[in-house]
Amino acid sequence: MTNPGQDIHALAAELYPICRSITGSGVRKTLSRLEKLIPLTRHEIPSGTSVLDWTVPKEWNVREAYIQDLQGKRLIDFQNCNLHVLNYSMPVRKRMTRAELASHVYTLPDQPDLIPYRTSYYSPNWGFCLSQKQWDAIPEGEYQVCIESSLEDGAMTLAECVVQGRTDEEVLISSHICHPALANDNLSGVCVATYLAKSLLASPPLRYTYRFLFVPGTIGSITWLSLNRHLLGRIRHGLVLSCIGDAGHFNYKKSRQGNAEIDRAMIHLLQRSGEPYGLHEFTPYGYDERQYCSPGFNLPVGCMMRSVHGTFPEYHTSADNPGFLKPESLAGSLRFLESVVELLDNNLTYVNQAPYGEPQLGKRGLYRATGGNGIADANMAKLWILNLSDGYHSLLDIAGRSNIPFPLLAESARELECAGLLRTASSEHSLVFRTAS
């Protein structure tokens, strides 16, 4: 029997050394590995394509980069850590002094053992990222500096895995795939999403269609939105996944709407998890939720994290390595997402078919007068459902009002439906009410 946490961790460790960016061969190599687990549809968007207010940049690839002394000894080598190169560096090959090199060196003086992650996607530049200790160890003198990179017309690669449901209404799961050598941010989201998709593909079709996006941060989601406006009306719920593999507790950032069904579902599950959690209002800064939630689209997309980006010392440094990921945290994130899927897929709105007075449950074998608290809870669940199933209140609404766990409500609703006491409300009826309210 496989251990999902160990499997997800092994995948992240395998992908970790690949040099990814917003374009280039590293992204394609990463997607090729994911395709061994799930089917992906790739989209190659040519450089220069206009997407909303942005333009797809030239494709960047790097083959070699180093700082070496005049005797040929390499002091800094991209082959040892791909964070050493400023992401999207222009090519350079020159001899220069340490003083001349200093303006192209990035360090973390407050974290002298760590290499920072830095980018220059949209401003021409070149540079090296070093630990402060590495930089301090380089004496005055002259050095040979080389970055063998290319910035050429090419394409940006997007990928998606669509798990078809019984309806075309969609749940969007998005993770960014553009960071090199960063395990929690971003590989935890990429790898957990892959295993969630793998699980859903092996299960009977769900009510919703689940669309998994693997896109470069910011420019990738903007491009997908620009090219897929015809699909956006199908999206009912969405999550952006990042930083879900460390030892921290769950944090959830609400969608721009603030009270969307995905927000209420996440809050309900977090509140009943028995574990600490953090809840955050929407802000227009963070991951790709800010693109999906931009005012013109205003999609119901929140962001699921463990440790919040920018709040842990390993963030965007060489310390965000596979050792920072915890297999048990990865497995826990997968389990939590599976519970989100279960809730969303079963959050139906019903209409009571015997609304005048309380229907007699005992004669239908649905009410038991003896037993422990479990039976009493099941009875109360049925009574709450019958009372609030007016075509306007979903099971999640009832869970919030009754404080009864959602799985018990869903099970009780199925029993009532089988007994002819409930029918599902039309989606149009429910949607009209929610829009009006």
KAWOQUI-V453395 format. One record per backbone hydrogen bond with DSSP energy under -1.0 kcal/mol. CO is the residue of the C=O (numbers start at 1). NH is the residue of the N-H. Records with the same first field share a line. If there is no record, write none. Layout:
BEGIN
CO = NH / NH
END
This chain:
BEGIN
3 = 7
4 = 8
5 = 9
6 = 10
7 = 11
8 = 12
9 = 13
10 = 14
11 = 15
12 = 16
15 = 18
18 = 20
24 = 28
25 = 29
26 = 30
27 = 31
28 = 32
29 = 33
30 = 34
31 = 35
33 = 36
34 = 37 / 38
41 = 160
43 = 158
45 = 156
46 = 49
49 = 56
51 = 54
54 = 51
56 = 48
59 = 152
61 = 150
64 = 148
65 = 78
66 = 146
67 = 75 / 76
68 = 144
69 = 72
73 = 69
76 = 67
77 = 80
81 = 84
84 = 129
86 = 89
87 = 120
92 = 147
94 = 145
96 = 143
97 = 101
98 = 102
101 = 104
102 = 105
104 = 128
106 = 130
108 = 111
111 = 114
112 = 133
115 = 318
118 = 87
125 = 90
127 = 86
128 = 106
131 = 135
132 = 136
133 = 137
135 = 138
141 = 98
143 = 96
144 = 68
145 = 94
146 = 66
147 = 92 / 149
148 = 63 / 64
150 = 61
152 = 59
154 = 47
156 = 45
158 = 43
159 = 214
160 = 41
161 = 212
163 = 210
169 = 209
170 = 236 / 237
171 = 211
172 = 239
173 = 213
174 = 241
175 = 215
182 = 187
183 = 188
184 = 243
186 = 190
187 = 191
188 = 192
189 = 193
190 = 194
191 = 195
192 = 196
193 = 197
194 = 198
195 = 199
196 = 200
197 = 201
198 = 202
200 = 203
206 = 166
207 = 167
209 = 171
210 = 163
211 = 173
212 = 161
213 = 175
214 = 159
215 = 177
216 = 220
217 = 219
218 = 222
219 = 223
220 = 224
221 = 225
222 = 226
223 = 227
224 = 228
228 = 231
231 = 234
232 = 235
234 = 170
237 = 172
238 = 302
239 = 174
240 = 304
243 = 306
245 = 326
250 = 278
251 = 305
252 = 280
253 = 303
260 = 264
261 = 265
262 = 266
263 = 267
264 = 268
265 = 269
266 = 270
267 = 271
268 = 272
270 = 273
278 = 252
280 = 254
287 = 290
288 = 291 / 292
289 = 293
291 = 294
292 = 299
294 = 297 / 298
299 = 301
300 = 238
302 = 240
303 = 253
304 = 242
305 = 251
308 = 311
312 = 315
314 = 317
316 = 117
317 = 320
319 = 321
320 = 183
321 = 324
326 = 330
327 = 331
328 = 332
329 = 333
330 = 334
331 = 335
332 = 336
333 = 337
334 = 338
335 = 339
336 = 340
337 = 341
338 = 342
339 = 343
340 = 344
341 = 345
342 = 346
346 = 348
348 = 395
349 = 425
350 = 391
351 = 423
361 = 364 / 366
362 = 365
372 = 376
373 = 377
374 = 378
375 = 379
376 = 380
377 = 381
378 = 382
379 = 383
380 = 384
381 = 385
382 = 386
383 = 387
384 = 388
385 = 389
388 = 390
389 = 352
394 = 398
395 = 399
396 = 400
397 = 401
398 = 402
399 = 403
405 = 409
406 = 410
407 = 411
408 = 412
409 = 413
410 = 414
411 = 415
412 = 416
413 = 417
414 = 418
415 = 419
416 = 421
417 = 420
421 = 353
423 = 351
426 = 430
427 = 431
428 = 432
429 = 433
430 = 434
431 = 435
432 = 436
433 = 437
END
